[in-house]
Amino acid sequence: MAALLKRLLQPGRRPAALGRPMGRREASLDCNPGAAVRVRFAPSPTGFLHLGGLRTALYNYIFAKKHQGSFILRLEDTDQTRLVPGAAENIEDMLEWAGIPPDESPRQGGPAGPYRQSQRLELYAQATEALLKTGAAYPCFCSLQRLELLKKEAVRNNQTPRYDNRCRNLSQEQVAQRLTKDPKPAIRFRLEDEAPAFQDLVYGWNRHEVASVEGDPVILKSDGFPTYHLACVVDDHHMGISHVLRGSEWLVSTSKHLLLYQALGWQPPRFAHLPLLLNRDGSKLSKRQGDIFLEHFAAAGYLPDALLDIITNCGSGFAENQMGRTLPELITQFDLTRIACHSALLDLEKLPEFNRLLERPGMTLSQDMLNGELKKLSEDLEGTKHSSVMKFLRVALSGQLQGPPVAEMMVTLGPKEVQERIQKVLCN
């Protein structure tokens, strides 16, 4: 990067653009109607796959399949300090378990690989070079200590922390001088005063004047790794992504991303921001909740289709709420224009009921799942204690007052034998 900056400081160099020329104000959000639908699920492997991530992946998958398109898994692993061992493998394992495997991924490969951002650093360097050449980006020599002081000062004054763009207008001589002391500076993107408006496929027309509320963002760190803003734009372009379906927390960043698309001369994809998936009480799903990870549900014996059914039933995107939909039915009935802007409230206490609707003849149940069903049965019997129900079932199944757990006996005996023994006791 230092060599690049020195080359750019040479007099007489003409700026070069990267990609197809496009006016900074005329970039259209309309995709080519004849282009193939390509969507991506781009999680960070800083944790295992949970229900919120599954919902985003599912909406991308069923949108792609409805339009005979491709579903891509891309791992955004540029924050090397926060990577969790085994998380990358878990994400792809759980997508396969859920029945929504990617068409292209780190494991599957594909024409747009590699599918880990840490293996695509050259692409980000090329894009950064183009932005530096046109003056749309600049090196920042501010120390971490200075940036931290800016943040503390803003907090003390009850203001939103923001970079003050101190390095934005350094002269070529000043840049050359500072490069001798700091040969690997961070690179910032020069935000324009007027951000483009865009039509989100869920939230409608939006415009966020990012330059008025935040400083120029870092797009390439001093270690050569990109930040999210640059990486997602570069990757979506080179992977030919036609539609970006992602969480609504990124809605306010989209204007910033569109400025990057325009500065690089690239056509942006269409955007659809998905409302948050929340707990039944309106609180946010948290990774600290151990029971929101897909591994928990798989180990408990829940059907993948039941999970897919409940996370779509509690939200929107369909003509009507209907329990018991299989994945092919979700694909057929999905309508992106029906996604509402309000958050979806997830009631996991109803999951056993969704699971029962999708059970198939001859299916075996796990002990954990049976314990949950038996507890629910006891709760539905007013005036009857759970211990009394368990005592009745133990006697009916074994003829003894003491013995193995009831769920263990039911799994061992099988549905037919359990039914016959309980029926025999009831008849007597």
C-alpha positions in Angstrom: 0.0 0.0 0.0 2.9 2.4 0.7 4.3 1.8 -2.7 0.9 2.5 -4.3 0.5 5.7 -2.4 4.0 6.9 -3.5 3.1 6.1 -7.1 -0.1 8.1 -6.8 1.9 11.1 -5.5 4.0 11.2 -8.7 3.1 14.3 -10.8 1.3 13.9 -14.1 -0.5 10.7 -13.2 -4.1 10.6 -14.6 -6.8 9.0 -12.5 -8.0 5.6 -13.6 -11.4 4.2 -13.0 -12.2 0.6 -12.1 -15.0 -1.0 -14.0 -17.7 0.5 -16.3 -17.8 4.3 -16.2 -21.0 5.6 -14.4 -21.9 9.1 -13.3 -21.6 9.5 -9.5 -25.3 10.7 -9.4 -26.8 8.5 -12.2 -26.2 5.0 -10.8 -29.4 3.0 -11.3 -30.7 0.5 -8.8 -32.6 -1.4 -11.5 -31.0 -4.8 -12.2 -30.9 -6.3 -15.7 -34.3 -8.1 -16.1 -32.6 -10.9 -18.0 -29.9 -11.4 -15.5 -29.8 -14.5 -13.3 -31.0 -14.2 -9.7 -28.0 -14.6 -7.4 -28.3 -14.1 -3.6 -25.9 -14.6 -0.8 -25.9 -15.4 2.9 -22.8 -13.8 4.4 -22.4 -14.5 8.1 -19.3 -13.9 10.2 -17.8 -17.1 11.7 -17.6 -15.4 15.1 -20.2 -17.8 16.5 -22.3 -20.8 15.6 -25.5 -20.5 13.4 -28.5 -19.4 15.4 -32.2 -18.8 14.5 -31.7 -15.2 13.4 -29.1 -16.3 10.9 -31.2 -19.3 9.8 -34.1 -16.9 9.0 -31.9 -14.7 6.8 -30.4 -17.7 5.0 -33.9 -19.2 4.5 -35.3 -16.1 2.9 -32.4 -15.9 0.6 -32.7 -19.6 -0.3 -36.4 -19.6 -1.0 -36.1 -16.4 -3.0 -33.4 -17.9 -5.1 -35.2 -21.2 -5.7 -38.5 -19.4 -6.5 -36.7 -17.6 -9.3 -34.5 -20.5 -10.4 -31.5 -18.7 -9.1 -28.4 -19.5 -7.0 -27.9 -19.3 -3.2 -24.3 -18.5 -2.2 -22.6 -18.9 1.2 -19.8 -16.3 1.8 -18.0 -16.2 5.1 -17.0 -12.7 6.2 -14.0 -13.6 8.2 -12.0 -10.4 8.0 -12.1 -9.7 11.7 -9.5 -12.3 12.5 -9.4 -11.5 16.3 -13.0 -12.7 16.8 -13.1 -15.9 14.9 -14.5 -18.9 16.8 -12.9 -22.3 16.0 -15.3 -24.6 14.2 -17.9 -21.8 13.5 -17.3 -21.8 9.7 -17.8 -25.5 9.5 -20.8 -25.4 11.8 -22.6 -22.8 9.6 -22.4 -24.9 6.5 -23.2 -28.1 8.4 -26.3 -26.5 9.9 -27.5 -25.2 6.5 -27.2 -28.7 5.1 -29.1 -30.1 8.2 -31.8 -27.6 7.7 -32.2 -28.6 4.0 -31.1 -25.3 2.5 -27.6 -26.1 1.3 -25.7 -23.4 -0.7 -25.1 -23.8 -4.4 -21.7 -22.2 -4.0 -19.7 -22.1 -0.7 -16.3 -22.6 0.8 -17.1 -26.4 0.9 -18.9 -26.7 -2.4 -16.6 -24.3 -4.4 -18.0 -22.5 -7.4 -17.2 -20.0 -10.2 -17.0 -16.9 -8.0 -14.7 -18.2 -5.3 -12.9 -18.1 -3.1 -15.8 -17.8 -0.7 -13.9 -16.6 2.4 -13.1 -12.9 2.5 -9.7 -13.5 4.1 -8.8 -15.2 0.8 -9.9 -12.3 -1.4 -7.6 -9.5 -0.1 -6.2 -8.8 -3.6 -9.6 -7.8 -4.8 -10.0 -5.3 -2.0 -6.6 -3.9 -2.6 -7.5 -3.4 -6.3 -10.7 -1.6 -5.4 -8.9 0.6 -2.9 -6.2 1.5 -5.5 -8.9 2.6 -7.9 -10.5 4.8 -5.2 -7.2 6.3 -4.3 -6.4 7.1 -7.9 -9.7 9.0 -8.4 -9.4 10.8 -5.0 -12.5 9.0 -3.6 -10.3 7.6 -0.9 -7.3 8.9 1.1 -4.7 7.6 3.6 -5.4 8.3 7.3 -2.5 8.7 9.7 -4.4 9.3 12.9 -3.3 7.1 15.8 -5.6 4.9 17.8 -5.0 7.2 20.8 -6.3 10.2 18.9 -9.3 8.4 17.6 -10.1 7.2 21.1 -9.8 10.8 22.4 -12.3 12.0 19.8 -14.7 9.3 20.9 -14.4 10.2 24.6 -14.8 13.9 23.8 -18.0 13.2 21.8 -19.5 11.1 24.6 -18.6 13.7 27.2 -20.5 16.3 25.1 -23.5 13.9 24.6 -22.7 13.7 20.9 -22.5 10.8 18.5 -18.8 9.8 18.1 -17.5 10.5 14.6 -14.2 11.0 12.8 -13.4 14.7 12.2 -11.9 14.0 8.7 -8.6 15.5 9.7 -6.6 13.7 7.1 -9.0 14.3 4.2 -7.3 17.4 2.8 -3.6 16.6 3.4 -1.4 17.8 0.5 0.7 15.4 -1.5 3.8 16.7 0.3 2.2 16.1 3.7 1.2 12.6 2.7 4.7 11.8 1.4 6.2 13.0 4.5 4.0 11.0 6.8 4.4 7.9 4.7 8.1 7.8 5.8 7.0 7.4 9.4 3.8 5.4 8.8 4.1 3.3 5.6 0.9 1.4 6.2 -1.8 3.8 7.0 -5.5 3.0 7.1 -7.5 4.1 4.0 -10.7 6.1 4.4 -13.6 6.7 1.9 -14.5 10.3 1.1 -18.3 10.6 1.8 -20.2 12.9 -0.4 -22.6 15.5 1.0 -25.6 14.2 -1.0 -26.2 10.5 -0.7 -28.3 8.7 -3.4 -31.9 7.7 -2.7 -32.8 4.1 -3.2 -35.9 1.9 -3.3 -35.7 -0.9 -0.8 -37.9 -3.8 -1.7 -39.3 -4.0 1.8 -39.0 -0.4 3.3 -39.6 1.6 0.1 -37.7 4.7 -0.8 -34.9 5.7 1.6 -32.0 8.2 1.8 -29.6 8.6 4.6 -27.3 11.6 4.6 -24.4 9.7 6.1 -21.9 12.5 5.6 -23.9 14.8 8.0 -23.9 12.3 10.9 -20.6 10.4 10.6 -17.0 10.9 9.5 -15.3 9.3 6.5 -15.2 5.6 7.2 -12.2 3.3 7.1 -12.5 0.9 4.2 -9.1 -0.7 4.4 -7.2 -1.2 7.7 -3.5 -0.9 8.1 -3.1 -4.7 8.2 -4.5 -4.9 4.6 -7.9 -6.3 5.7 -11.0 -4.5 4.5 -13.9 -3.3 6.7 -17.4 -4.6 6.1 -18.4 -1.6 3.9 -15.8 -2.2 1.3 -15.7 -6.0 1.4 -19.5 -6.5 0.9 -19.5 -4.1 -2.1 -16.5 -5.6 -3.8 -17.7 -9.2 -3.2 -21.3 -8.6 -4.3 -20.0 -7.0 -7.5 -17.5 -9.7 -8.4 -19.9 -12.5 -7.4 -22.6 -11.1 -9.6 -25.1 -10.7 -6.7 -28.4 -9.5 -8.1 -30.4 -9.0 -4.8 -29.1 -8.4 -1.3 -31.5 -9.7 1.4 -30.0 -8.9 4.8 -31.0 -7.7 8.2 -32.6 -4.3 8.7 -29.7 -3.1 10.9 -27.8 -2.5 7.6 -30.5 -0.3 6.1 -28.8 3.0 7.3 -25.5 1.8 5.8 -26.9 1.2 2.3 -26.5 4.9 1.2 -22.8 4.6 2.1 -22.5 1.4 0.1 -24.2 3.1 -2.9 -21.6 5.9 -2.8 -19.0 3.2 -3.0 -20.7 1.5 -5.9 -20.8 4.9 -7.7 -17.2 5.8 -6.9 -16.1 2.4 -8.4 -18.4 2.7 -11.5 -20.4 -0.4 -10.7 -24.0 -1.3 -11.0 -25.5 -2.0 -7.5 -27.8 -4.9 -6.8 -31.4 -4.5 -5.5 -31.8 -4.3 -1.7 -34.3 -5.9 0.6 -33.8 -5.4 4.3 -35.5 -8.0 6.5 -37.1 -7.0 9.8 -35.5 -8.3 13.0 -36.5 -11.6 14.5 -37.2 -11.0 18.2 -38.2 -13.0 21.3 -41.9 -13.3 22.1 -41.6 -10.4 24.6 -39.9 -8.1 22.0 -36.4 -8.5 23.4 -33.5 -9.2 21.0 -32.3 -12.7 20.3 -29.0 -13.1 22.0 -26.1 -15.5 21.3 -25.9 -15.9 25.1 -29.2 -17.7 24.9 -27.9 -21.2 24.5 -31.2 -22.5 23.1 -31.2 -20.3 19.9 -28.4 -22.2 18.2 -29.4 -24.8 15.6 -27.2 -27.4 17.3 -29.6 -27.3 20.3 -32.7 -28.1 18.2 -30.9 -30.8 16.1 -29.8 -32.5 19.3 -33.3 -32.3 20.8 -34.7 -34.1 17.8 -36.7 -31.3 16.2 -37.4 -31.5 12.5 -35.6 -29.0 10.3 -38.9 -28.3 8.5 -40.5 -27.4 11.8 -37.9 -24.7 12.5 -38.2 -23.3 8.9 -42.0 -23.3 9.4 -42.0 -21.5 12.7 -39.5 -18.7 11.7 -41.5 -17.9 8.6 -44.9 -18.3 10.3 -44.1 -15.6 12.9 -42.9 -13.2 10.3 -44.2 -12.2 6.8 -43.7 -12.8 3.1 -46.7 -15.1 2.6 -50.3 -14.5 1.7 -51.4 -16.0 5.0 -50.0 -17.5 8.2 -50.3 -21.3 7.9 -48.7 -24.0 10.1 -47.3 -27.2 8.7 -45.7 -25.8 5.5 -42.8 -27.9 4.0 -39.8 -26.3 2.3 -41.2 -26.8 -1.2 -44.5 -25.1 -0.1 -42.5 -22.2 1.4 -40.7 -21.7 -1.9 -43.9 -21.8 -3.9 -45.9 -19.4 -1.6 -43.1 -16.9 -0.8 -43.7 -13.4 -2.0 -41.0 -10.8 -1.2 -43.4 -7.9 -1.6 -45.4 -9.3 1.3 -42.6 -8.9 3.8 -43.8 -6.3 6.4 -41.6 -3.7 8.1 -42.4 -4.7 11.7 -40.3 -7.1 13.6 -41.2 -10.8 13.8 -41.9 -12.2 17.3 -40.8 -15.8 17.8 -42.7 -18.0 20.3 -40.5 -21.1 20.7 -43.0 -22.6 23.1 -45.1 -23.4 20.0 -42.2 -25.3 18.3 -43.4 -28.8 19.5 -46.8 -28.1 17.9 -45.1 -27.2 14.6 -43.0 -30.3 14.9 -46.1 -32.6 15.4 -47.7 -31.2 12.2 -44.6 -32.2 10.2 -43.9 -35.6 11.7 -43.9 -38.5 9.3 -45.2 -42.1 9.9 -42.5 -44.3 11.4 -40.4 -41.3 12.7 -38.5 -41.8 15.9 -38.4 -39.2 18.7 -35.6 -38.4 21.0 -35.8 -38.5 24.8 -35.4 -34.8 25.1 -38.2 -34.2 22.7 -40.5 -36.7 24.4 -39.8 -35.1 27.8 -40.9 -31.8 26.4 -44.1 -33.3 25.0 -44.9 -35.1 28.2 -44.4 -31.9 30.2 -46.7 -30.1 27.8 -49.3 -32.9 28.2 -49.2 -32.5 32.0 -49.7 -28.8 31.7 -52.8 -29.3 29.5 -54.4 -31.6 32.1 -55.8 -29.2 34.6 -55.6 -30.3 38.2 -53.2 -33.1 37.4 -49.6 -33.0 38.6 -46.8 -33.9 36.2 -45.5 -36.5 38.7 -48.9 -38.2 38.7 -48.8 -38.4 34.9 -45.3 -39.9 34.9 -46.3 -42.4 37.6 -49.3 -43.6 35.5 -47.2 -43.9 32.4 -44.4 -45.8 34.2 -46.8 -48.3 35.6 -48.5 -48.7 32.2 -45.3 -49.2 30.4 -43.3 -51.4 32.9 -45.7 -52.5 35.6 -43.4 -51.0 38.2 -43.5 -47.9 40.4 -39.8 -47.3 39.9 -37.5 -47.8 36.9 -35.9 -46.0 34.0 -37.1 -42.6 32.9 -40.5 -42.7 31.1 -39.1 -41.1 27.9 -36.3 -43.7 27.8 -38.8 -46.5 28.0 -40.9 -45.0 25.3 -38.0 -44.7 22.9 -36.9 -48.3 23.6 -40.4 -49.8 23.2 -41.4 -47.8 20.1 -44.6 -46.1 19.3 -46.7 -49.2 18.5 -45.8 -51.0 21.8 -46.3 -47.9 23.9 -49.7 -47.3 22.4 -50.8 -50.9 23.0 -49.6 -51.0 26.6 -51.3 -47.7 27.5 -54.5 -48.8 25.7 -54.4 -52.0 27.7 -54.3 -50.2 31.0 -57.0 -47.8 30.1 -59.3 -50.7 29.0 -58.8 -52.4 32.4 
